[in-house]
Structures are given as structure tokens and as C-alpha cells.
Amino acid sequence: MFTQPPTDLSHLPPLEHIKELMKILSAATRDRGESTMLYDDPDQVTFLTDKTVLNELNLKIQEDSNYPLPEGYFKV
């Protein structure tokens, strides 16, 4: 990946290839109107998979269906 023009990164370490891929994924996510938090600050996204947080949010939504969700969450 990224070894031919117009984006030839073959002379760079593999990390640069991953960074370029992350830029593309971030742009595609932004174009869909979704949160790019995962790409912008991956260290802050660990809470998205925290079962405790999900359970608390589910309880809040059951109590108040209009409860505002943090960025990156959506109702299903």
C-alpha cells in the first residue's frame, strides 16, 4: 500500500503508511458526517468500549429518551 504514485511512501518506514491510511479513513468518516475522534485522539477513545459507561448511558436513556449522548455515541 502507498508504494506507487501519486502516494509513494515506499522509501519511508511502515508507520508512515499507517499514518496515511488513518488520514484517508478519517476523511471518509468526516465526509459521512460521523465523529472522527477515533482518528484525531485515539487515546481518548478507550471509554467508548467501557461497559460501565455503556450501561450508565443505557440507564439514562431509559429514564429520559432525550438524554444527550457524548460525541461518538448514538442510539440504536
PDB file of N, CA, C and O in Angstrom:
ATOM      1  N   MET A   1       0.839  -1.156   0.000  1.00  0.00           N
ATOM      2  CA  MET A   1       0.000   0.000   0.000  1.00  0.00           C
ATOM      3  C   MET A   1       0.897   1.235   0.000  1.00  0.00           C
ATOM      4  O   MET A   1       1.939   1.258   0.654  1.00  0.00           O
ATOM      5  N   PHE A   2       0.490   2.236  -0.723  1.00  0.00           N
ATOM      6  CA  PHE A   2       1.220   3.509  -0.836  1.00  0.00           C
ATOM      7  C   PHE A   2       2.647   3.306  -1.359  1.00  0.00           C
ATOM      8  O   PHE A   2       3.591   3.922  -0.866  1.00  0.00           O
ATOM      9  N   THR A   3       2.785   2.453  -2.346  1.00  0.00           N
ATOM     10  CA  THR A   3       4.110   2.208  -2.927  1.00  0.00           C
ATOM     11  C   THR A   3       4.182   2.648  -4.384  1.00  0.00           C
ATOM     12  O   THR A   3       5.181   2.403  -5.060  1.00  0.00           O
ATOM     13  N   GLN A   4       3.118   3.300  -4.871  1.00  0.00           N
ATOM     14  CA  GLN A   4       3.101   3.777  -6.243  1.00  0.00           C
ATOM     15  C   GLN A   4       2.546   5.194  -6.278  1.00  0.00           C
ATOM     16  O   GLN A   4       1.790   5.595  -5.393  1.00  0.00           O
ATOM     17  N   PRO A   5       2.923   5.947  -7.299  1.00  0.00           N
ATOM     18  CA  PRO A   5       2.378   7.299  -7.418  1.00  0.00           C
ATOM     19  C   PRO A   5       0.863   7.249  -7.482  1.00  0.00           C
ATOM     20  O   PRO A   5       0.320   6.275  -8.004  1.00  0.00           O
ATOM     21  N   PRO A   6       0.174   8.219  -6.993  1.00  0.00           N
ATOM     22  CA  PRO A   6       0.623   9.523  -6.553  1.00  0.00           C
ATOM     23  C   PRO A   6       1.083   9.543  -5.090  1.00  0.00           C
ATOM     24  O   PRO A   6       1.636  10.546  -4.639  1.00  0.00           O
ATOM     25  N   THR A   7       0.869   8.478  -4.358  1.00  0.00           N
ATOM     26  CA  THR A   7       1.284   8.453  -2.961  1.00  0.00           C
ATOM     27  C   THR A   7       2.315   7.346  -2.774  1.00  0.00           C
ATOM     28  O   THR A   7       1.982   6.247  -2.332  1.00  0.00           O
ATOM     29  N   ASP A   8       3.554   7.638  -3.109  1.00  0.00           N
ATOM     30  CA  ASP A   8       4.622   6.652  -2.985  1.00  0.00           C
ATOM     31  C   ASP A   8       5.383   6.892  -1.687  1.00  0.00           C
ATOM     32  O   ASP A   8       6.173   7.830  -1.572  1.00  0.00           O
ATOM     33  N   LEU A   9       5.131   6.037  -0.731  1.00  0.00           N
ATOM     34  CA  LEU A   9       5.801   6.138   0.566  1.00  0.00           C
ATOM     35  C   LEU A   9       6.757   4.972   0.776  1.00  0.00           C
ATOM     36  O   LEU A   9       7.143   4.675   1.907  1.00  0.00           O
ATOM     37  N   SER A  10       7.135   4.317  -0.304  1.00  0.00           N
ATOM     38  CA  SER A  10       7.956   3.113  -0.190  1.00  0.00           C
ATOM     39  C   SER A  10       9.316   3.377   0.447  1.00  0.00           C
ATOM     40  O   SER A  10       9.939   2.455   0.975  1.00  0.00           O
ATOM     41  N   HIS A  11       9.775   4.598   0.407  1.00  0.00           N
ATOM     42  CA  HIS A  11      11.072   4.931   0.984  1.00  0.00           C
ATOM     43  C   HIS A  11      10.976   5.263   2.476  1.00  0.00           C
ATOM     44  O   HIS A  11      11.990   5.511   3.128  1.00  0.00           O
ATOM     45  N   LEU A  12       9.755   5.266   3.011  1.00  0.00           N
ATOM     46  CA  LEU A  12       9.526   5.621   4.419  1.00  0.00           C
ATOM     47  C   LEU A  12       9.210   4.375   5.250  1.00  0.00           C
ATOM     48  O   LEU A  12       8.821   3.343   4.704  1.00  0.00           O
ATOM     49  N   PRO A  13       9.375   4.475   6.559  1.00  0.00           N
ATOM     50  CA  PRO A  13       9.051   3.333   7.426  1.00  0.00           C
ATOM     51  C   PRO A  13       7.551   3.009   7.386  1.00  0.00           C
ATOM     52  O   PRO A  13       6.741   3.867   7.037  1.00  0.00           O
ATOM     53  N   PRO A  14       7.186   1.779   7.741  1.00  0.00           N
ATOM     54  CA  PRO A  14       5.772   1.360   7.694  1.00  0.00           C
ATOM     55  C   PRO A  14       4.838   2.256   8.507  1.00  0.00           C
ATOM     56  O   PRO A  14       3.661   2.384   8.167  1.00  0.00           O
ATOM     57  N   LEU A  15       5.330   2.862   9.546  1.00  0.00           N
ATOM     58  CA  LEU A  15       4.491   3.746  10.348  1.00  0.00           C
ATOM     59  C   LEU A  15       3.906   4.878   9.505  1.00  0.00           C
ATOM     60  O   LEU A  15       2.765   5.281   9.728  1.00  0.00           O
ATOM     61  N   GLU A  16       4.646   5.382   8.570  1.00  0.00           N
ATOM     62  CA  GLU A  16       4.158   6.465   7.708  1.00  0.00           C
ATOM     63  C   GLU A  16       3.022   5.975   6.816  1.00  0.00           C
ATOM     64  O   GLU A  16       2.114   6.741   6.493  1.00  0.00           O
ATOM     65  N   HIS A  17       3.066   4.707   6.418  1.00  0.00           N
ATOM     66  CA  HIS A  17       1.985   4.126   5.619  1.00  0.00           C
ATOM     67  C   HIS A  17       0.703   4.090   6.455  1.00  0.00           C
ATOM     68  O   HIS A  17      -0.382   4.407   5.967  1.00  0.00           O
ATOM     69  N   ILE A  18       0.849   3.705   7.701  1.00  0.00           N
ATOM     70  CA  ILE A  18      -0.307   3.628   8.596  1.00  0.00           C
ATOM     71  C   ILE A  18      -0.888   5.017   8.838  1.00  0.00           C
ATOM     72  O   ILE A  18      -2.107   5.188   8.848  1.00  0.00           O
ATOM     73  N   LYS A  19      -0.023   6.007   9.032  1.00  0.00           N
ATOM     74  CA  LYS A  19      -0.497   7.381   9.228  1.00  0.00           C
ATOM     75  C   LYS A  19      -1.295   7.852   8.020  1.00  0.00           C
ATOM     76  O   LYS A  19      -2.333   8.496   8.174  1.00  0.00           O
ATOM     77  N   GLU A  20      -0.825   7.539   6.833  1.00  0.00           N
ATOM     78  CA  GLU A  20      -1.521   7.943   5.610  1.00  0.00           C
ATOM     79  C   GLU A  20      -2.877   7.248   5.514  1.00  0.00           C
ATOM     80  O   GLU A  20      -3.865   7.869   5.124  1.00  0.00           O
ATOM     81  N   LEU A  21      -2.929   5.976   5.863  1.00  0.00           N
ATOM     82  CA  LEU A  21      -4.186   5.253   5.860  1.00  0.00           C
ATOM     83  C   LEU A  21      -5.160   5.868   6.865  1.00  0.00           C
ATOM     84  O   LEU A  21      -6.350   5.996   6.576  1.00  0.00           O
ATOM     85  N   MET A  22      -4.668   6.243   8.023  1.00  0.00           N
ATOM     86  CA  MET A  22      -5.525   6.861   9.037  1.00  0.00           C
ATOM     87  C   MET A  22      -6.088   8.189   8.530  1.00  0.00           C
ATOM     88  O   MET A  22      -7.236   8.522   8.823  1.00  0.00           O
ATOM     89  N   LYS A  23      -5.298   8.948   7.778  1.00  0.00           N
ATOM     90  CA  LYS A  23      -5.791  10.201   7.199  1.00  0.00           C
ATOM     91  C   LYS A  23      -6.957   9.934   6.240  1.00  0.00           C
ATOM     92  O   LYS A  23      -7.956  10.653   6.244  1.00  0.00           O
ATOM     93  N   ILE A  24      -6.810   8.897   5.427  1.00  0.00           N
ATOM     94  CA  ILE A  24      -7.852   8.556   4.461  1.00  0.00           C
ATOM     95  C   ILE A  24      -9.124   8.105   5.172  1.00  0.00           C
ATOM     96  O   ILE A  24     -10.224   8.520   4.808  1.00  0.00           O
ATOM     97  N   LEU A  25      -8.972   7.253   6.188  1.00  0.00           N
ATOM     98  CA  LEU A  25     -10.127   6.779   6.947  1.00  0.00           C
ATOM     99  C   LEU A  25     -10.812   7.925   7.679  1.00  0.00           C
ATOM    100  O   LEU A  25     -12.040   7.978   7.745  1.00  0.00           O
ATOM    101  N   SER A  26     -10.027   8.833   8.224  1.00  0.00           N
ATOM    102  CA  SER A  26     -10.584   9.980   8.924  1.00  0.00           C
ATOM    103  C   SER A  26     -11.389  10.856   7.969  1.00  0.00           C
ATOM    104  O   SER A  26     -12.489  11.297   8.304  1.00  0.00           O
ATOM    105  N   ALA A  27     -10.846  11.108   6.787  1.00  0.00           N
ATOM    106  CA  ALA A  27     -11.547  11.936   5.797  1.00  0.00           C
ATOM    107  C   ALA A  27     -12.853  11.274   5.366  1.00  0.00           C
ATOM    108  O   ALA A  27     -13.869  11.953   5.216  1.00  0.00           O
ATOM    109  N   ALA A  28     -12.838   9.964   5.165  1.00  0.00           N
ATOM    110  CA  ALA A  28     -14.053   9.250   4.759  1.00  0.00           C
ATOM    111  C   ALA A  28     -15.104   9.308   5.867  1.00  0.00           C
ATOM    112  O   ALA A  28     -16.295   9.463   5.594  1.00  0.00           O
ATOM    113  N   THR A  29     -14.662   9.185   7.103  1.00  0.00           N
ATOM    114  CA  THR A  29     -15.585   9.247   8.235  1.00  0.00           C
ATOM    115  C   THR A  29     -16.172  10.645   8.365  1.00  0.00           C
ATOM    116  O   THR A  29     -17.371  10.796   8.603  1.00  0.00           O
ATOM    117  N   ARG A  30     -15.330  11.673   8.209  1.00  0.00           N
ATOM    118  CA  ARG A  30     -15.790  13.059   8.272  1.00  0.00           C
ATOM    119  C   ARG A  30     -16.786  13.350   7.147  1.00  0.00           C
ATOM    120  O   ARG A  30     -17.779  14.046   7.359  1.00  0.00           O
ATOM    121  N   ASP A  31     -16.519  12.815   5.949  1.00  0.00           N
ATOM    122  CA  ASP A  31     -17.419  13.028   4.812  1.00  0.00           C
ATOM    123  C   ASP A  31     -18.801  12.427   5.054  1.00  0.00           C
ATOM    124  O   ASP A  31     -19.798  12.925   4.533  1.00  0.00           O
ATOM    125  N   ARG A  32     -18.857  11.349   5.850  1.00  0.00           N
ATOM    126  CA  ARG A  32     -20.142  10.728   6.193  1.00  0.00           C
ATOM    127  C   ARG A  32     -20.832  11.460   7.333  1.00  0.00           C
ATOM    128  O   ARG A  32     -21.952  11.114   7.709  1.00  0.00           O
ATOM    129  N   GLY A  33     -20.169  12.471   7.886  1.00  0.00           N
ATOM    130  CA  GLY A  33     -20.760  13.246   8.970  1.00  0.00           C
ATOM    131  C   GLY A  33     -20.648  12.575  10.328  1.00  0.00           C
ATOM    132  O   GLY A  33     -21.376  12.931  11.254  1.00  0.00           O
ATOM    133  N   GLU A  34     -19.759  11.620  10.458  1.00  0.00           N
ATOM    134  CA  GLU A  34     -19.579  10.915  11.715  1.00  0.00           C
ATOM    135  C   GLU A  34     -18.385  11.476  12.480  1.00  0.00           C
ATOM    136  O   GLU A  34     -17.569  12.212  11.926  1.00  0.00           O
ATOM    137  N   SER A  35     -18.295  11.126  13.731  1.00  0.00           N
ATOM    138  CA  SER A  35     -17.216  11.599  14.586  1.00  0.00           C
ATOM    139  C   SER A  35     -15.870  11.003  14.161  1.00  0.00           C
ATOM    140  O   SER A  35     -15.767   9.810  13.876  1.00  0.00           O
ATOM    141  N   THR A  36     -14.856  11.849  14.126  1.00  0.00           N
ATOM    142  CA  THR A  36     -13.504  11.393  13.785  1.00  0.00           C
ATOM    143  C   THR A  36     -12.619  11.300  15.024  1.00  0.00           C
ATOM    144  O   THR A  36     -11.393  11.269  14.922  1.00  0.00           O
ATOM    145  N   MET A  37     -13.248  11.256  16.182  1.00  0.00           N
ATOM    146  CA  MET A  37     -12.496  11.229  17.438  1.00  0.00           C
ATOM    147  C   MET A  37     -11.509  10.065  17.476  1.00  0.00           C
ATOM    148  O   MET A  37     -10.400  10.213  17.991  1.00  0.00           O
ATOM    149  N   LEU A  38     -11.893   8.924  16.946  1.00  0.00           N
ATOM    150  CA  LEU A  38     -11.018   7.757  16.938  1.00  0.00           C
ATOM    151  C   LEU A  38      -9.704   8.062  16.223  1.00  0.00           C
ATOM    152  O   LEU A  38      -8.648   7.587  16.640  1.00  0.00           O
ATOM    153  N   TYR A  39      -9.760   8.838  15.167  1.00  0.00           N
ATOM    154  CA  TYR A  39      -8.565   9.155  14.388  1.00  0.00           C
ATOM    155  C   TYR A  39      -7.830  10.374  14.934  1.00  0.00           C
ATOM    156  O   TYR A  39      -6.603  10.450  14.861  1.00  0.00           O
ATOM    157  N   ASP A  40      -8.580  11.325  15.480  1.00  0.00           N
ATOM    158  CA  ASP A  40      -7.974  12.556  15.974  1.00  0.00           C
ATOM    159  C   ASP A  40      -7.234  12.364  17.288  1.00  0.00           C
ATOM    160  O   ASP A  40      -6.154  12.922  17.483  1.00  0.00           O
ATOM    161  N   ASP A  41      -7.812  11.574  18.192  1.00  0.00           N
ATOM    162  CA  ASP A  41      -7.201  11.375  19.507  1.00  0.00           C
ATOM    163  C   ASP A  41      -7.522   9.967  20.000  1.00  0.00           C
ATOM    164  O   ASP A  41      -8.386   9.797  20.860  1.00  0.00           O
ATOM    165  N   PRO A  42      -6.837   8.958  19.468  1.00  0.00           N
ATOM    166  CA  PRO A  42      -7.161   7.569  19.792  1.00  0.00           C
ATOM    167  C   PRO A  42      -7.044   7.243  21.277  1.00  0.00           C
ATOM    168  O   PRO A  42      -7.736   6.347  21.760  1.00  0.00           O
ATOM    169  N   ASP A  43      -6.192   7.941  22.006  1.00  0.00           N
ATOM    170  CA  ASP A  43      -6.027   7.653  23.428  1.00  0.00           C
ATOM    171  C   ASP A  43      -7.265   8.001  24.239  1.00  0.00           C
ATOM    172  O   ASP A  43      -7.454   7.473  25.334  1.00  0.00           O
ATOM    173  N   GLN A  44      -8.102   8.875  23.721  1.00  0.00           N
ATOM    174  CA  GLN A  44      -9.300   9.284  24.440  1.00  0.00           C
ATOM    175  C   GLN A  44     -10.509   8.422  24.110  1.00  0.00           C
ATOM    176  O   GLN A  44     -11.585   8.632  24.668  1.00  0.00           O
ATOM    177  N   VAL A  45     -10.352   7.469  23.223  1.00  0.00           N
ATOM    178  CA  VAL A  45     -11.484   6.685  22.754  1.00  0.00           C
ATOM    179  C   VAL A  45     -11.705   5.426  23.577  1.00  0.00           C
ATOM    180  O   VAL A  45     -12.696   4.727  23.362  1.00  0.00           O
ATOM    181  N   THR A  46     -10.838   5.123  24.488  1.00  0.00           N
ATOM    182  CA  THR A  46     -10.979   3.886  25.249  1.00  0.00           C
ATOM    183  C   THR A  46     -12.296   3.837  26.003  1.00  0.00           C
ATOM    184  O   THR A  46     -12.818   2.751  26.253  1.00  0.00           O
ATOM    185  N   PHE A  47     -12.849   4.994  26.373  1.00  0.00           N
ATOM    186  CA  PHE A  47     -14.113   4.998  27.099  1.00  0.00           C
ATOM    187  C   PHE A  47     -15.262   4.485  26.237  1.00  0.00           C
ATOM    188  O   PHE A  47     -16.290   4.069  26.771  1.00  0.00           O
ATOM    189  N   LEU A  48     -15.110   4.507  24.924  1.00  0.00           N
ATOM    190  CA  LEU A  48     -16.189   4.052  24.052  1.00  0.00           C
ATOM    191  C   LEU A  48     -16.484   2.569  24.228  1.00  0.00           C
ATOM    192  O   LEU A  48     -17.601   2.130  23.957  1.00  0.00           O
ATOM    193  N   THR A  49     -15.523   1.804  24.667  1.00  0.00           N
ATOM    194  CA  THR A  49     -15.716   0.375  24.832  1.00  0.00           C
ATOM    195  C   THR A  49     -15.899  -0.015  26.290  1.00  0.00           C
ATOM    196  O   THR A  49     -15.986  -1.203  26.601  1.00  0.00           O
ATOM    197  N   ASP A  50     -15.958   0.951  27.183  1.00  0.00           N
ATOM    198  CA  ASP A  50     -16.108   0.688  28.605  1.00  0.00           C
ATOM    199  C   ASP A  50     -17.556   0.281  28.883  1.00  0.00           C
ATOM    200  O   ASP A  50     -18.476   1.078  28.700  1.00  0.00           O
ATOM    201  N   LYS A  51     -17.751  -0.961  29.325  1.00  0.00           N
ATOM    202  CA  LYS A  51     -19.093  -1.496  29.580  1.00  0.00           C
ATOM    203  C   LYS A  51     -19.828  -0.697  30.655  1.00  0.00           C
ATOM    204  O   LYS A  51     -21.047  -0.534  30.585  1.00  0.00           O
ATOM    205  N   THR A  52     -19.094  -0.202  31.642  1.00  0.00           N
ATOM    206  CA  THR A  52     -19.717   0.577  32.711  1.00  0.00           C
ATOM    207  C   THR A  52     -20.349   1.850  32.148  1.00  0.00           C
ATOM    208  O   THR A  52     -21.477   2.203  32.490  1.00  0.00           O
ATOM    209  N   VAL A  53     -19.604   2.526  31.284  1.00  0.00           N
ATOM    210  CA  VAL A  53     -20.118   3.758  30.667  1.00  0.00           C
ATOM    211  C   VAL A  53     -21.343   3.438  29.814  1.00  0.00           C
ATOM    212  O   VAL A  53     -22.343   4.153  29.868  1.00  0.00           O
ATOM    213  N   LEU A  54     -21.266   2.371  29.032  1.00  0.00           N
ATOM    214  CA  LEU A  54     -22.405   1.998  28.186  1.00  0.00           C
ATOM    215  C   LEU A  54     -23.631   1.670  29.023  1.00  0.00           C
ATOM    216  O   LEU A  54     -24.742   2.083  28.690  1.00  0.00           O
ATOM    217  N   ASN A  55     -23.436   0.937  30.097  1.00  0.00           N
ATOM    218  CA  ASN A  55     -24.567   0.596  30.967  1.00  0.00           C
ATOM    219  C   ASN A  55     -25.191   1.844  31.590  1.00  0.00           C
ATOM    220  O   ASN A  55     -26.414   1.965  31.656  1.00  0.00           O
ATOM    221  N   GLU A  56     -24.345   2.772  32.048  1.00  0.00           N
ATOM    222  CA  GLU A  56     -24.861   4.012  32.643  1.00  0.00           C
ATOM    223  C   GLU A  56     -25.640   4.828  31.620  1.00  0.00           C
ATOM    224  O   GLU A  56     -26.706   5.360  31.927  1.00  0.00           O
ATOM    225  N   LEU A  57     -25.111   4.927  30.413  1.00  0.00           N
ATOM    226  CA  LEU A  57     -25.811   5.679  29.364  1.00  0.00           C
ATOM    227  C   LEU A  57     -27.129   5.010  29.006  1.00  0.00           C
ATOM    228  O   LEU A  57     -28.129   5.693  28.786  1.00  0.00           O
ATOM    229  N   ASN A  58     -27.144   3.691  28.944  1.00  0.00           N
ATOM    230  CA  ASN A  58     -28.388   2.981  28.657  1.00  0.00           C
ATOM    231  C   ASN A  58     -29.436   3.264  29.722  1.00  0.00           C
ATOM    232  O   ASN A  58     -30.608   3.458  29.399  1.00  0.00           O
ATOM    233  N   LEU A  59     -29.030   3.290  30.995  1.00  0.00           N
ATOM    234  CA  LEU A  59     -29.968   3.603  32.074  1.00  0.00           C
ATOM    235  C   LEU A  59     -30.509   5.022  31.939  1.00  0.00           C
ATOM    236  O   LEU A  59     -31.703   5.261  32.122  1.00  0.00           O
ATOM    237  N   LYS A  60     -29.615   5.967  31.617  1.00  0.00           N
ATOM    238  CA  LYS A  60     -30.043   7.367  31.454  1.00  0.00           C
ATOM    239  C   LYS A  60     -31.049   7.499  30.310  1.00  0.00           C
ATOM    240  O   LYS A  60     -32.026   8.240  30.413  1.00  0.00           O
ATOM    241  N   ILE A  61     -30.797   6.770  29.216  1.00  0.00           N
ATOM    242  CA  ILE A  61     -31.686   6.840  28.054  1.00  0.00           C
ATOM    243  C   ILE A  61     -33.041   6.225  28.386  1.00  0.00           C
ATOM    244  O   ILE A  61     -34.075   6.711  27.929  1.00  0.00           O
ATOM    245  N   GLN A  62     -33.036   5.154  29.182  1.00  0.00           N
ATOM    246  CA  GLN A  62     -34.308   4.541  29.579  1.00  0.00           C
ATOM    247  C   GLN A  62     -35.128   5.498  30.439  1.00  0.00           C
ATOM    248  O   GLN A  62     -36.355   5.529  30.341  1.00  0.00           O
ATOM    249  N   GLU A  63     -34.452   6.277  31.278  1.00  0.00           N
ATOM    250  CA  GLU A  63     -35.133   7.250  32.123  1.00  0.00           C
ATOM    251  C   GLU A  63     -35.621   8.450  31.325  1.00  0.00           C
ATOM    252  O   GLU A  63     -36.726   8.947  31.540  1.00  0.00           O
ATOM    253  N   ASP A  64     -34.783   8.906  30.404  1.00  0.00           N
ATOM    254  CA  ASP A  64     -35.092  10.099  29.599  1.00  0.00           C
ATOM    255  C   ASP A  64     -34.629   9.850  28.174  1.00  0.00           C
ATOM    256  O   ASP A  64     -33.431   9.893  27.896  1.00  0.00           O
ATOM    257  N   SER A  65     -35.564   9.591  27.268  1.00  0.00           N
ATOM    258  CA  SER A  65     -35.199   9.257  25.886  1.00  0.00           C
ATOM    259  C   SER A  65     -34.522  10.419  25.161  1.00  0.00           C
ATOM    260  O   SER A  65     -33.919  10.208  24.108  1.00  0.00           O
ATOM    261  N   ASN A  66     -34.604  11.629  25.692  1.00  0.00           N
ATOM    262  CA  ASN A  66     -33.959  12.790  25.081  1.00  0.00           C
ATOM    263  C   ASN A  66     -32.609  13.111  25.714  1.00  0.00           C
ATOM    264  O   ASN A  66     -32.032  14.165  25.446  1.00  0.00           O
ATOM    265  N   TYR A  67     -32.107  12.217  26.546  1.00  0.00           N
ATOM    266  CA  TYR A  67     -30.823  12.439  27.212  1.00  0.00           C
ATOM    267  C   TYR A  67     -29.736  12.644  26.158  1.00  0.00           C
ATOM    268  O   TYR A  67     -29.604  11.824  25.250  1.00  0.00           O
ATOM    269  N   PRO A  68     -28.951  13.730  26.263  1.00  0.00           N
ATOM    270  CA  PRO A  68     -27.909  13.992  25.250  1.00  0.00           C
ATOM    271  C   PRO A  68     -26.735  13.032  25.427  1.00  0.00           C
ATOM    272  O   PRO A  68     -26.220  12.861  26.532  1.00  0.00           O
ATOM    273  N   LEU A  69     -26.325  12.420  24.341  1.00  0.00           N
ATOM    274  CA  LEU A  69     -25.221  11.470  24.377  1.00  0.00           C
ATOM    275  C   LEU A  69     -23.893  12.180  24.068  1.00  0.00           C
ATOM    276  O   LEU A  69     -23.870  13.143  23.302  1.00  0.00           O
ATOM    277  N   PRO A  70     -22.794  11.707  24.662  1.00  0.00           N
ATOM    278  CA  PRO A  70     -21.487  12.277  24.334  1.00  0.00           C
ATOM    279  C   PRO A  70     -21.126  12.023  22.871  1.00  0.00           C
ATOM    280  O   PRO A  70     -21.683  11.132  22.231  1.00  0.00           O
ATOM    281  N   GLU A  71     -20.209  12.798  22.361  1.00  0.00           N
ATOM    282  CA  GLU A  71     -19.758  12.630  20.987  1.00  0.00           C
ATOM    283  C   GLU A  71     -19.228  11.212  20.787  1.00  0.00           C
ATOM    284  O   GLU A  71     -18.493  10.696  21.628  1.00  0.00           O
ATOM    285  N   GLY A  72     -19.600  10.593  19.684  1.00  0.00           N
ATOM    286  CA  GLY A  72     -19.144   9.250  19.384  1.00  0.00           C
ATOM    287  C   GLY A  72     -20.171   8.182  19.728  1.00  0.00           C
ATOM    288  O   GLY A  72     -20.016   7.029  19.325  1.00  0.00           O
ATOM    289  N   TYR A  73     -21.217   8.540  20.466  1.00  0.00           N
ATOM    290  CA  TYR A  73     -22.268   7.603  20.822  1.00  0.00           C
ATOM    291  C   TYR A  73     -23.510   7.903  20.007  1.00  0.00           C
ATOM    292  O   TYR A  73     -23.733   9.042  19.598  1.00  0.00           O
ATOM    293  N   PHE A  74     -24.318   6.882  19.772  1.00  0.00           N
ATOM    294  CA  PHE A  74     -25.585   7.085  19.100  1.00  0.00           C
ATOM    295  C   PHE A  74     -26.577   6.047  19.600  1.00  0.00           C
ATOM    296  O   PHE A  74     -26.192   4.977  20.070  1.00  0.00           O
ATOM    297  N   LYS A  75     -27.849   6.375  19.494  1.00  0.00           N
ATOM    298  CA  LYS A  75     -28.908   5.488  19.959  1.00  0.00           C
ATOM    299  C   LYS A  75     -29.217   4.459  18.885  1.00  0.00           C
ATOM    300  O   LYS A  75     -29.263   4.767  17.694  1.00  0.00           O
ATOM    301  N   VAL A  76     -29.427   3.230  19.335  1.00  0.00           N
ATOM    302  CA  VAL A  76     -29.773   2.149  18.397  1.00  0.00           C
ATOM    303  C   VAL A  76     -31.117   1.587  18.798  1.00  0.00           C
ATOM    304  O   VAL A  76     -31.617   0.666  18.153  1.00  0.00           O
TER     305      VAL A  76
END
